[in-house]
Amino acid sequence: MWHRVVYICFAAFLCCSCQGNRQGAASLEGDTLTLHYAQLLTIVDYEGYSVASISDPWNKGRMLHEYVLVPKDAEVPDHLSKATVVRTPVSKALIYTAVHSALVIELGAGKQIGGVCDFQYIHSPYIIEGVKQGSIRDCGDAMSPDLERIIDLDPDIVMLSPFENSGGYGRVEELGMPIVECADYMETSALGRAEWMKFYGRLFGVGDEADKLFDKVDEDYRLMKAKAADAPEKPTVIADMKLGSVWYVPGGQSTQGRLWADANAAYPYADDTHSGSLALSFEAVFDKAGESDIWVIRYNQPTPLTYRQLAADYHGNAEMKAYKQRNVYGCNTAYTPFYEETPFHPDRLLSDFIQICHPEIDLGGLKYYERLSE
């Protein structure tokens, strides 16, 4: 049962599908914001407005969406009338995903969150208290939100994450509210995804804060990567575990796969070209990665995962080298803000990975993972 909750949490912080391609917003000369890592996002500043263009992750060369950010006290130029216009700073947003809610709060714009979806999976004390006090509306399940609550909330924007070929956003699209497609999760580098905070910060009028936060994340990440590069050993690592009949292994070009490389660890699937997950059998993973020195597992359940439970869940787990050597680490996403924090703080996740792989490097202790108990 707990693995189904993991899937729901993961789906909640991703969400729905591609919306209409609204493009051709800008034709004048502007100043392009320098983005060092993000491949799917472009931001151009013009006099009186900005244009954010999102490339379609699933159709190379096509535009997923284009947004024109216009201050509330400014007029919308005529040549932008067919684009998706967002008045900034946004006063009241409906945010489907816990990860984007957490970022907005960290940037100091929490009061501009009017509603959330999938409230039961949110760890943020700010959101929990806001829903309790009524200042933040619980708009139900992200896959089937409460339309009446959304209409009553009347948000300036709806922030959600697109999926390929999901058929659109249902009746939410008919409400006429700008839908901001948060495709950051499709970036193939951790810092590339984190850099999207520059776009989200500009939506809420905290662009400077977002720029400074990203600069700090980038600096910390690069400093830790350099420390790991000097480590004398390079252990092999395998991630997650079999759920049902399938073991979803991070692809070699996934953000997690590349994080292992930056942690100076050997990942058995490093040569794989997929940026998503690989659906494999236990036997296939065991043959390729059963001798890995370290095993890290994300899970969601009321109590900590133990070696005894891991073996009881599937007998093959006890044959993994890391299991036999008691070198398995777990992250219980039911109690840690893993999904809320790590997308925009890959530096924190890299810190955990480095300390797990290279215990001699002290970075202040583990934040998300802990070694399994018996």
Beta strands, then each sheet from edge to edge (+ up, - down):
strand 1: 31-32
strand 2: 41-46
strand 3: 49-55
strand 4: 63-71
strand 5: 84-88
strand 6: 93-95
strand 7: 113-116
strand 8: 137-138
strand 9: 140-141
strand 10: 144-145
strand 11: 157-160
strand 12: 179-181
strand 13: 237-239
strand 14: 242-243
strand 15: 246-250
strand 16: 277-280
strand 17: 294-299
strand 18: 328-332
strand 19: 370-371
sheet 1: 1+ 2- 3+ 4- 5-
sheet 2: 8+ 7+ 6+ 11+ 12+
sheet 3: 9+ 10-
sheet 4: 13+ 17+ 18+ 19-
sheet 5: 14+ 15- 16+
end
